[in-house]
Amino acid sequence: MSDMPDASAEIERLQELIGPSERSYAALLRDRDEAIEVARRAEVEAGRLRGDITEMSVQLSRARQDQEVLLVQSEMTTVRRLIDRVRRRWARSVTPRLRRLAGR
């Protein structure tokens, strides 16, 4: 019976030399796989957030443009505002149609 404590000490010493047991190795693999999945989900979320930021940036730019137009229009006389509205309508509707007709 005196050999048992020596044997368990030797087993512990050998395990330290060899490395983790099969169970702990399997646990490490599971932890690695879980960490990879968490990282993938984080990358997807980061991509979604980058898209949201880009979309908000575009909306902010449009809002600033609209604000500039409204500021300029508020300083215009009624006749000048009418002329400006006709020019913008012409640029949005008529000019593109004329270009398409010219390209045919």
C-alpha positions as CSV (number, residue, x, y, z in Angstrom):
1,M,0.0,0.0,0.0
2,S,2.9,2.4,0.4
3,D,3.4,2.3,-3.3
4,M,0.0,4.0,-3.9
5,P,1.0,7.6,-2.8
6,D,4.2,7.3,-4.8
7,A,2.2,6.1,-7.8
8,S,-0.3,9.0,-7.7
9,A,2.5,11.5,-7.2
10,E,4.2,10.0,-10.3
11,I,0.9,10.2,-12.3
12,E,0.5,13.8,-11.4
13,R,4.2,14.5,-12.3
14,L,3.7,12.8,-15.7
15,Q,0.4,14.6,-16.4
16,E,2.2,17.9,-15.8
17,L,4.9,16.9,-18.3
18,I,2.5,15.6,-20.9
19,G,-0.1,18.4,-20.7
20,P,-3.8,18.5,-20.3
21,S,-6.0,15.4,-20.1
22,E,-8.3,14.4,-22.9
23,R,-11.3,15.9,-21.0
24,S,-9.6,19.2,-20.5
25,Y,-8.5,19.2,-24.2
26,A,-12.1,18.6,-25.3
27,A,-13.2,21.4,-23.0
28,L,-10.5,23.7,-24.6
29,L,-11.8,22.8,-28.1
30,R,-15.4,23.7,-27.0
31,D,-14.2,26.9,-25.5
32,R,-12.3,27.7,-28.7
33,D,-15.4,27.0,-30.9
34,E,-17.6,29.1,-28.6
35,A,-15.0,31.9,-28.8
36,I,-14.9,31.7,-32.6
37,E,-18.8,31.9,-32.7
38,V,-18.9,34.9,-30.3
39,A,-16.2,36.6,-32.5
40,R,-18.3,36.0,-35.7
41,R,-21.4,37.3,-34.1
42,A,-19.5,40.4,-32.9
43,E,-18.1,41.0,-36.4
44,V,-21.7,40.7,-37.9
45,E,-22.9,43.2,-35.3
46,A,-20.0,45.6,-36.0
47,G,-20.8,45.4,-39.7
48,R,-24.5,46.2,-39.0
49,L,-23.5,49.1,-36.9
50,R,-21.1,50.4,-39.6
51,G,-24.0,50.2,-42.0
52,D,-26.2,52.1,-39.6
53,I,-23.5,54.8,-39.2
54,T,-23.2,55.2,-43.0
55,E,-26.9,55.5,-43.4
56,M,-27.2,58.1,-40.6
57,S,-24.3,60.0,-42.3
58,V,-26.2,60.1,-45.6
59,Q,-29.4,61.2,-43.8
60,L,-27.5,64.0,-42.0
61,S,-26.0,65.2,-45.3
62,R,-29.4,65.3,-46.9
63,A,-30.8,67.1,-43.9
64,R,-28.0,69.7,-44.1
65,Q,-28.7,70.2,-47.8
66,D,-32.5,70.6,-47.1
67,Q,-31.7,73.1,-44.3
68,E,-29.5,75.1,-46.7
69,V,-32.2,75.1,-49.4
70,L,-34.8,76.3,-46.8
71,L,-32.5,79.0,-45.5
72,V,-31.8,80.3,-49.0
73,Q,-35.5,80.1,-49.9
74,S,-36.5,82.0,-46.8
75,E,-34.4,84.9,-47.9
76,M,-35.9,84.9,-51.4
77,T,-38.7,87.0,-52.6
78,T,-41.8,85.3,-53.9
79,V,-40.9,85.8,-57.5
80,R,-37.4,84.5,-56.9
81,R,-38.7,81.5,-55.1
82,L,-41.0,80.7,-58.0
83,I,-38.1,81.0,-60.5
84,D,-36.0,78.7,-58.3
85,R,-38.7,76.1,-58.0
86,V,-39.2,76.1,-61.8
87,R,-35.4,75.7,-62.3
88,R,-35.2,72.8,-59.9
89,R,-38.3,71.1,-61.5
90,W,-36.7,71.6,-64.9
91,A,-33.4,70.1,-63.7
92,R,-35.1,67.1,-62.1
93,S,-37.7,66.3,-64.7
94,V,-37.2,67.8,-68.1
95,T,-33.4,67.8,-68.5
96,P,-33.0,64.0,-67.8
97,R,-35.8,63.3,-70.3
98,L,-34.2,65.4,-72.9
99,R,-30.8,63.7,-72.4
100,R,-32.5,60.3,-72.8
101,L,-34.2,61.4,-76.0
102,A,-30.9,62.8,-77.3
103,G,-29.1,59.6,-76.5
104,R,-31.5,57.5,-78.7
